[in-house]
Amino acid sequence: MAKQFPRLDDAHQKFIEDQHMFFVGTAGSEGKVNISPKGMDSLRVVGPNRIVWMNLTGSGNETAGHLLQVNRMTLMWCAFTTRPLILRTYGTARTLHVGDEGWAELANLFPNHRSARQIYDQTIEMVQTSCGYAVPFMEFQSDRDTMQKWVDGKTDGDIRSYWAEKNSQTIDGKPTGVPV
């Protein structure tokens, strides 16, 4: 049975901190809905109604493009190793890029990563938990090192060129606001 809450409580925060991955869902005013898995050490609960996460370079940049159109975001975590549980946060989000006011303060919450593309700052309007009875058990082995290996083989200019080529528009052709 789903339950709604106006904010994250201590148990919710502990659950989020114990998970190795989360999913982000966004949609523009038209076009495709995007759901993307995220991992690594890239998310922080900074208050009962606020989560920030650092977005690293990827093959697409849908979240940024969607938030330029409609600033709503859903984050979701699933229990794969413990009692069944799904937790979602619903809210609005703002996008910060390197050089934006507030970037440095929030970036200091995370390990330094040369391919940090954005930080998303979600204001939580509602938290929902549900059973997760059909979510399978899965065992965490390790974080992937693929992103770090890719970054290690690139200059900062190479990364910016990649953003210009692959990350400046959504798959629906909308701008993402990524600085290139």
ChimeraX attribute file (.defattr): number of C-alpha atoms within 10 A of each C-alpha:
attribute: neighborCount
match mode: 1-to-1
recipient: residues
	/A:1	6
	/A:2	10
	/A:3	10
	/A:4	13
	/A:5	12
	/A:6	13
	/A:7	18
	/A:8	22
	/A:9	13
	/A:10	10
	/A:11	9
	/A:12	17
	/A:13	15
	/A:14	12
	/A:15	16
	/A:16	22
	/A:17	14
	/A:18	11
	/A:19	15
	/A:20	18
	/A:21	20
	/A:22	19
	/A:23	16
	/A:24	17
	/A:25	18
	/A:26	21
	/A:27	21
	/A:28	22
	/A:29	12
	/A:30	10
	/A:31	13
	/A:32	14
	/A:33	13
	/A:34	16
	/A:35	16
	/A:36	13
	/A:37	12
	/A:38	17
	/A:39	15
	/A:40	16
	/A:41	14
	/A:42	21
	/A:43	21
	/A:44	18
	/A:45	16
	/A:46	14
	/A:47	14
	/A:48	16
	/A:49	19
	/A:50	19
	/A:51	20
	/A:52	23
	/A:53	20
	/A:54	26
	/A:55	22
	/A:56	18
	/A:57	21
	/A:58	15
	/A:59	9
	/A:60	17
	/A:61	25
	/A:62	27
	/A:63	26
	/A:64	30
	/A:65	27
	/A:66	26
	/A:67	22
	/A:68	17
	/A:69	15
	/A:70	15
	/A:71	20
	/A:72	21
	/A:73	23
	/A:74	20
	/A:75	21
	/A:76	20
	/A:77	22
	/A:78	24
	/A:79	23
	/A:80	18
	/A:81	13
	/A:82	10
	/A:83	10
	/A:84	16
	/A:85	17
	/A:86	18
	/A:87	23
	/A:88	22
	/A:89	27
	/A:90	19
	/A:91	19
	/A:92	18
	/A:93	22
	/A:94	17
	/A:95	23
	/A:96	22
	/A:97	18
	/A:98	15
	/A:99	9
	/A:100	10
	/A:101	10
	/A:102	12
	/A:103	16
	/A:104	13
	/A:105	9
	/A:106	18
	/A:107	20
	/A:108	9
	/A:109	16
	/A:110	15
	/A:111	11
	/A:112	9
	/A:113	16
	/A:114	15
	/A:115	21
	/A:116	17
	/A:117	24
	/A:118	25
	/A:119	24
	/A:120	24
	/A:121	20
	/A:122	25
	/A:123	21
	/A:124	24
	/A:125	14
	/A:126	16
	/A:127	23
	/A:128	18
	/A:129	19
	/A:130	15
	/A:131	16
	/A:132	17
	/A:133	11
	/A:134	8
	/A:135	14
	/A:136	12
	/A:137	12
	/A:138	10
	/A:139	8
	/A:140	11
	/A:141	6
	/A:142	8
	/A:143	11
	/A:144	10
	/A:145	9
	/A:146	9
	/A:147	14
	/A:148	12
	/A:149	10
	/A:150	11
	/A:151	16
	/A:152	12
	/A:153	9
	/A:154	14
	/A:155	11
	/A:156	12
	/A:157	10
	/A:158	12
	/A:159	20
	/A:160	19
	/A:161	13
	/A:162	17
	/A:163	22
	/A:164	14
	/A:165	11
	/A:166	16
	/A:167	26
	/A:168	22
	/A:169	20
	/A:170	20
	/A:171	16
	/A:172	12
	/A:173	10
	/A:174	17
	/A:175	18
	/A:176	20
	/A:177	18
	/A:178	20
	/A:179	14
	/A:180	13
